[in-house]
Structure formats: C-alpha cells, structure tokens
Amino acid sequence: PLMSLLLSLGFWILTGVATLAAGASPLSEVLSYLSMINLVLALFNLVPAFPLDGGRVLRAWLWHRHGDILRATETAAKSGTIFAMVLMFFGVLALFQGIIAAGIWQIMIGLFILAAARSSYQHQLAQSVFANKSVRDLMVADPVVVSPGMTLSAFVNTVMLQKHVQFVPVVEDGALLGHMDADVLASIDRENWANTQVGDVFAGLEAASMVPPDMAAQDLMSHISKTGRRKFLVVDDHQLLGVITLADLTDYLRMADILRHPQTNG
C-alpha cells in the first residue's frame, strides 16, 4: 500500500506539472488516471480482509493482543471471507445491470480472496496443530497387514471392505515386503482377482514410501507437498511400526478444528 500511495502522489504531482505546462492534455489525463488507479489500489489493500495487507495488519494486531496466532488468523480469515462475499455480491449485481467486465472482475477477485483466506487459515491450523507432533503421534500403530499368499478377492472382501482400510502393508514371517492399495488393485482386471495373489502384484519397498517415526509432522506435510505421495509406511530399523496417510492427517486436523468450536460444530 505504501508504494501504491507514493506512486499515486508522484503521478498526482506530475499531473499538476503537466497541467501547468500545457494545460489540460492527453498526457495530464493519463497521469491523473494513473494517480487515481494507484490510490484505489492502496485503499483496496488496506481493507482489513485477509490476505490483503490490511488483513495482515489486523492479524498482527490480534496476535499481539491475544497472543494466539491461530485465533488471530481465523478472525482475519473470516473478515476476508465476508469481504469476498460482499465483493462477489456487488459483482453479480453489476452483471445484472449489464456492467459485464466490472462484474466478472469483482467476482474473480472475490473468489481469489475467498480461496486465499480459507487456505491461509487451514495452513495456520496445520502449523499450530502439528507443532511438536511427530509421525509416531499421528500414525496408525499395529496396522492391518496381509501376506503375499492372499488372493486379491480375499484381500478386497476381508480387508478393504470389512476392515475399511485402503493402504495395507504386505508382511511375511515378520519381514516387511511392500504394500497394497487401491491403485495397485485397479491395475488388475477384476476377473483375475480370484486367481491372482497379493505377492504377484504388490508394490515393493521404496525409500520414498517409508518415513521414520521421529519425523516431525510438519516435515511430513512438506514431504507430501513436494513428492505428491499420500501414503507411507512408518519404519524404524527395518521394522514396521505403523502407517500414515494424508487422509489420517486431514482427519486429525478436522477433529482438532471441531474441538476448537464444539458449539458451532455440534
């Protein structure tokens, strides 16, 4: 906002100089327009709606006042959501009035602010909830496992459907061999499930699919973001300790958010 204000002031001064030198002219009109645009942009960014600069100032003030960055981010994000809704409402009104370009532009800006506000809160929620948490704290310990001799039909019927698990380690005589999941299963024609064994198709061990139990939860989230992998075997000294998936992390976050607002979610 400060840079926009300085640009607005600079163009306003140049407008005055151009007007004094040559009177009203196309140049002075362009300079005046640029001054006004930068002023509007500065004022827009000062609106206390996160993630605009004004919203960031609001969050900083709330954080300083309450000492709780998550609470501050949530409040600032709500202000951003309200502002986005109002902006889109006026955008729709503009469309009905035939002001197509301005209406579409307002709606697009509103959608961007709405998405950014929600994303910012979710990011801060994850940062706060997962602080000082490790994979060991969040993993599913002693998970369901299958042997390589099980048929795919049995795997689907007795494991995936009955036990409601989608990511299953393959273990034989205590040794971890790999894993089975819906992606592996989908690569095999259904008519071959009855006479195809898990050992014929399971995904073998890869370093990228294994994480240590002492990995920080925030590091795991970063790893998921970088690699695109969503399911991991938790292994320590070649021993299977558990499994952890992106779904586990999002479920934990959802529950943490619900517990923060027991009345509104209950």
N, C-alpha and C positions, 0 to 999 in steps of 0.2 A: 504493500500500500504506500509506503514512504516513497519508493521510486516512482510510482504512478503519480503521486501528488507533486513530486518535483518536476516530472515531465509535464504535468498539467500546468504548473506555474511557469515553466520555461516556455511552453507554447503560447501561453497567455501573454507573456511579456513580448514574445516575437510577434504576436498578433497586433499588439499595440504599436510596436515599432513599424511594422509593415503598413498599418493604417495611417500613421503619421507621415510616413514617407510617400505613399502613393494613394492614400485614401482607400475606400472600400475596393477590394480587388479579389480575383480568384485566389491569390496567394493568402491573403488575410483570412478568407473564408476557410481555406484548408487548415491553416494554423489554428483558427478558432475551433474548428471541428475536432482536431487532434487534442486540443486542450480539454474540451468537454468530454471526449471519449476516455481520456486518462483519469479525469476527475470521477466519472461514473464508475470506472473500473476500481479505483481506490476505495470509493464508498461501498461498492459491492463487496469487496474483500474484507471490509471492516464489519460487515454484518456478523453478529455473534452466532454463527451457524457453522459447526464443524463439518468438513475440514477446511473451511475458509480461514483466512488469517485471523479474522475476528473471533471465530470459534476456537482457534488455538489459544488466543489470549484468554478467552473465557475458561477454557480447560485449565490453563496455567493458574489462573486466579482461584478457581475452585479447588485445585490440587493444593495450593498454598493455604487456603482457608481450612480445608477439611483434612488434609494430609493423606488423602486416599485417591490415587491416580485412576483407579478403575471407576470409582464413583464419579470422579470429575469427567472422565472420558464418556461415561454413559450419559450424563446430563448434557454435555456438549454435543454428543451424537444425537440426542433427542431434539435439541434445538436445530441441528442440521436437518433432521427428518422433517420437522414442522416447516422449516423454511422451504425445503424442497417440495413439499406437498402444496404449499401456498403458491410457489412459483409455477408448478405444473398446472394448478387450477387456473391461474391467470393465462397460462399458455393455451389451455383448452378454450377459455373464453375468447381469446384472440382468434383462434381458429374459427369459432362460430361467427365472429364479426368479420371474417374474411381477411384477417391480417395473418396470412399463412406463414410467411417466413419468420416473423417475430414469434408467432405461436409455437412453431416447431422448435425454434431455437430455445425458447423458455422451457419447453418440455424436456428437451435433450439435456440442458443444464441441470434441471431438476432431477432427472434420472441419475445423472452423474453424481450429484451431491448426495442423493439418497443412498446409492450403492456405496459411495466412499464413506459415508457416516456409519453405515452398518458394518462395513468391512473394518473400519478403524476400531469400533467397539469390540468386535469379535477378536481382532488381533490383540488388543489390550487385555481382553478376558483371558486369552490363552497365555499371554505373558504373565499375568498375575496368578492364574490357577496353577500353571505348570512350574512356577518358580520353586526351586528347591525340591522338585519332584524328579524321580529317576524312572527309567523303564521298569525297574523292579516294582515300583509302587503302583504302576498302572497296568502291567501285563496280566494276562490270564495264566495263572500258575497251574501246573499239572494239567495241561490241556488234553483233550481227547486226541488219541493217536490211532493210526491204522497200520497194519502190517502189509508188506508188499504182496502177500499171497491173497489178499481180499479182492473179490471181483468188483468191477465198477458198479454193477447192480446192487450188490450188498453195501457198497460204500454210500451210494445215493440213499438207499432205503433205511439203513440202520444208523448212518452217521449224519448225513446232511439233513434229511427230513425229520428224523426222530430227535436228534440232539441239537438241531438248528445251528450247526457250525458250518462255515464256508471255507475255512483255512485250517488244514489238518496236517500235522507232521507225520511223516512216514518213518516208522521205527521198527527195527528188527533186532531181537536179542539185546535190547538196551542201546543199540547204536542208531544214531540219527542219520537217515539216508537222504531225506529231502522233504517235500511237502506235496499235498494235493489241494486243489481248489477248483472253483467252478470254471476258471479259464482253461485249466488242463482238461477237465471233463468235457468242455464244449468242443474240444478238438477231436473227439472220438465220436463216431456215428452211434446213435442210440442203439441200433440193432446189434452192435458189437459189445455192448456193456456186459452182457451175461457171460461172455467167454473171454473177456479181457481183464487182466489183473492190474491192480494198482502198480505193482512192480514193473509193468511193461511201459507205463506212461508217466509216472510221477516226475515232478520237477526236481532235479538233483540239487545238491547244496551249492550255493554261490555266496561269495563274501558279501555281495550287495543285499542279499536277503536275510542276513544274520546281523543281530545287534547285541552288544553286551548289556547285562542287567544294570550296570552302573552308568550307562549313558544318560545324560540329562534329557528330560522330556522335551525341553525347548530345542536341544540339538537334534532330537529325533524328528521334530516338526520341520526343522530346516532341511534335514536329510530327505524327508518325504517331498518337500517342495522342490529340491534340486534334482532328485532322481525320478520322481513320478511313481515310485514304488509305494504300495499302501499296506503291504502285509509282511511281517517279519517274524523270524524265529529268534527267540531270546536264548542265546547260547553262552555258556561260560566253561572254558576248558573242555570243549567238545561235548559238553553235557547239555541236554535240552532242559531249560528251566521253565519255559512258557512261550506264549505267542502274544504278539501285539499288532493291532491293525489301526488304520486311520479311523475306522468305524468305532473302535474302542475309545480313541482319543476324543472324537466328536461327541460320543455318548457321555463321556465324563464331563466335557465342557457343558453340554446341555443340562446335565444334572446339577452342575455347580451353579449355572445361571438360574435354574429353577429354585435352588435352595437360597439364592440371594433374594428372590422375590416370592416367598412362599404364598403370600396372599393373592398376588396378581396371577400366579400360575396355578393356584389350587382352586 
